[in-house]
Amino acid sequence: MTTQTRAQQLKEIEFQTQMLNNLKKWIRNLIILSSIGIILAYWGLGVQSKMPFTVFGVAGVIITIISVILCVVIGLGIKRGRANVDKILQLVKA
């Protein structure tokens, strides 16, 4: 492992914190997208019964599933990123 100066470690903490904030924005956007997908699925599958609306309903279900999977993946990235920042903080304090 390469040796880093204290200033480099602090800069890395700042950079990773900024990237974690970006990931939080992505999660927010994906939650909004999944909500739109749920509404589209409900409207296409539940309210309307004709074939073209069923296609919208299926698309809504697909959008919702993909959004939720991506939320889980990004949430895991945020969790591991936060742990990484904590490790660097421990190194800086030592």
C-alpha positions in Angstrom: 0.0 0.0 0.0 1.4 3.4 -0.9 2.0 5.9 1.8 -0.2 9.1 1.6 0.3 12.4 3.3 -2.3 13.7 5.7 -3.3 16.4 3.1 -3.8 13.7 0.4 -6.0 11.7 2.7 -8.1 14.7 3.6 -8.5 15.5 -0.1 -9.5 11.9 -0.7 -12.1 12.1 2.1 -13.6 15.2 0.6 -13.7 13.7 -2.9 -15.3 10.5 -1.7 -17.9 12.4 0.4 -18.8 14.4 -2.7 -19.2 11.2 -4.7 -21.4 9.7 -2.0 -23.6 12.7 -2.2 -23.9 12.2 -5.9 -24.9 8.6 -5.3 -27.6 9.8 -2.9 -29.0 12.1 -5.7 -29.1 9.1 -8.0 -31.0 7.1 -5.4 -33.5 9.9 -5.0 -34.0 10.1 -8.8 -34.4 6.3 -9.0 -37.0 6.3 -6.3 -39.0 9.0 -8.2 -38.6 6.9 -11.4 -39.9 3.7 -9.6 -42.8 5.7 -8.3 -43.7 6.8 -11.8 -43.3 3.2 -12.9 -45.7 2.0 -10.2 -48.3 4.6 -11.3 -47.8 3.7 -14.9 -48.2 0.0 -14.1 -51.3 0.6 -12.0 -52.9 2.8 -14.7 -52.0 0.4 -17.6 -52.9 -2.9 -15.9 -55.5 -1.9 -13.4 -57.5 1.0 -14.6 -57.4 0.5 -18.4 -58.2 -2.9 -19.9 -57.4 -2.4 -23.6 -54.2 -3.9 -25.2 -52.3 -0.6 -25.8 -52.7 0.3 -22.1 -51.4 -3.2 -21.1 -48.2 -2.4 -22.9 -47.8 0.7 -20.8 -48.6 -1.3 -17.7 -45.9 -3.9 -18.5 -43.4 -1.1 -19.2 -44.2 0.4 -15.8 -43.5 -2.9 -14.1 -40.2 -3.2 -15.9 -39.2 0.3 -15.0 -40.1 -0.3 -11.4 -38.2 -3.5 -11.1 -35.0 -2.0 -12.8 -35.2 1.1 -10.6 -35.5 -0.9 -7.4 -32.6 -3.2 -8.3 -30.5 -0.1 -9.1 -31.5 1.4 -5.8 -30.2 -1.7 -4.0 -26.9 -1.7 -5.9 -26.3 2.1 -5.3 -27.3 1.7 -1.7 -24.7 -1.0 -1.3 -22.2 1.3 -2.9 -23.1 4.1 -0.5 -22.7 1.7 2.5 -19.3 0.5 1.4 -18.2 4.0 0.4 -19.1 5.3 3.8 -17.1 2.5 5.4 -14.2 3.4 3.2 -14.4 7.1 4.3 -14.5 5.9 7.9 -11.3 3.9 7.4 -9.5 6.8 6.0 -10.7 9.0 8.9 -9.3 6.4 11.3 -5.9 6.6 9.5 -5.9 10.4 9.6 -6.7 10.4 13.3 -3.9 8.0 14.1 
